[in-house]
Amino acid sequence: MRFLGGILAACLLTGVAACSGGTPSAAPPASTSAAPSSTVSKPKTTAPTFTPAASPATLTAACPFLSAEEIMQALTQVLASGSKESDPVQTGVGKAYDCEYGGGRTGSLYVATDSTTPAQFLARTKKDCTNVVPLPGIGEGALHCTTKDAGEQLVVAKHSHGQLRTATLFLGSEGRADSYTTLAKLLADRL
C-alpha cells in the first residue's frame, strides 16, 4: 500500500510540474561526506596583553605606562620580556613607582611626581650622564644619555594633572637614536 501511495505522489508531482510548464527539478543527492572533524582548529584570537595608562589622575604604578613588548619593538631587539611592579622607591623629591622589565635585565622604569621644574629635573639627570642627547619637542623636556652604572637612560618631564610628572627609563641594552625618541614620545603621551 505504501508503494502505491509513493507512486501516486510521484505522479501528482510530475503532473503539477507538467502543468506549470517547467520540468521537475531533481532533488539534490544525499550528502555522503562525513561530518567535519573535531580536529579542525579555528583561528585563535588573543586579547591585548597591555593597555597603556591614559594619564591617570593619581600615580599608583609604573608598569601601566610602558610594556616590555613596546621596549623590544622600539629597540628592535629580542630581550628578556615581562614586567613586574616593584615596591615604590622614596626619592629626594617624593615617591617613585618602579616597574622592572625582564627581571631588571631589560630595564627599569621609574614614574614619579617632582616638586622642581622640568629644567631642574633634567639638570639633575645630566650630572650622572655622558653622551647627553636632548630630545626636543617631547613633553616639557626629554633626553637620553649613558650612565656610569645603569646603562642607557631615557628621561621625560611633563606637567599633567597639576603636577610635574617624570619618567626615567634605564635600559640594559643600547638602542638606535630613533628608538629613544619613540619610547620618550610614548611616555610623554601617557604621563
Residue pairs with C-beta under 8 A, 6 or more apart in sequence:
13 24
14 24
17 23
17 24
49 67
49 69
50 67
50 69
50 70
51 64
52 64
52 65
52 66
52 67
52 186
52 190
53 64
53 65
53 190
54 190
55 160
55 161
55 190
55 191
56 64
57 161
58 161
59 97
59 111
59 112
59 113
59 165
60 97
61 85
61 97
61 99
61 111
62 85
62 96
62 97
62 98
62 99
62 109
62 110
62 111
63 83
63 84
63 85
63 99
63 109
64 190
65 99
65 109
65 111
65 167
65 186
65 187
65 190
65 191
66 99
66 109
66 167
66 169
66 183
66 186
66 187
66 190
67 83
68 79
68 81
68 82
68 83
68 101
68 102
68 106
69 81
70 183
70 186
71 79
71 101
71 106
71 107
71 171
71 183
72 78
72 79
72 81
72 106
74 175
74 179
74 182
74 183
74 186
75 171
75 173
75 175
75 176
75 179
76 175
76 176
76 179
77 173
77 175
79 101
79 102
79 105
79 106
79 172
79 173
80 101
80 102
80 103
80 105
80 106
81 101
81 102
81 106
82 101
82 102
82 103
83 99
83 100
83 101
84 99
84 100
84 103
85 97
85 98
85 99
86 98
86 99
86 100
87 98
88 95
88 96
88 97
88 98
89 95
89 96
89 98
89 110
90 96
91 112
93 112
93 113
93 114
93 115
93 116
94 112
94 113
94 114
94 115
95 112
95 113
96 110
96 111
96 112
96 168
97 110
97 111
97 112
98 108
98 109
98 110
99 108
99 109
99 111
100 107
100 108
101 107
101 108
101 109
102 172
104 172
105 172
106 171
106 172
106 173
107 169
107 170
107 171
107 172
107 173
108 169
108 170
109 167
109 168
109 169
109 170
110 166
110 167
110 168
110 169
111 165
111 166
111 167
111 191
112 165
112 166
112 168
113 163
113 164
113 165
113 166
114 121
114 157
114 163
114 164
114 165
114 166
115 164
116 124
116 164
117 164
118 139
118 140
118 141
118 157
118 158
118 159
118 164
119 141
121 141
121 155
121 157
121 164
121 166
122 141
122 143
122 155
122 157
125 143
125 145
125 153
125 155
125 168
126 132
126 143
126 145
128 147
128 148
128 153
129 145
129 146
129 147
129 153
130 145
130 146
130 147
130 148
131 145
131 146
132 143
132 144
132 145
133 143
133 144
133 145
133 177
133 180
134 142
134 143
135 142
135 143
135 144
135 156
135 180
135 181
135 184
136 142
138 156
138 181
138 184
138 185
138 188
139 156
139 157
139 158
139 184
139 187
139 188
139 191
140 157
140 158
140 159
140 164
141 155
141 156
141 157
141 158
142 154
142 155
142 156
142 157
142 184
142 188
143 154
143 155
144 152
144 153
144 154
144 155
144 180
144 184
145 152
145 153
146 152
146 153
147 153
147 170
150 170
151 170
151 171
151 172
151 173
151 174
152 170
152 171
152 173
152 174
152 175
152 180
153 168
153 169
153 170
153 171
154 167
154 168
154 169
154 171
154 180
154 183
154 184
154 187
155 166
155 167
155 168
155 169
156 166
156 167
156 184
156 187
156 188
156 191
157 164
157 165
157 166
158 164
158 165
158 166
158 188
158 191
159 165
160 191
165 191
166 191
167 187
167 188
167 191
169 183
169 187
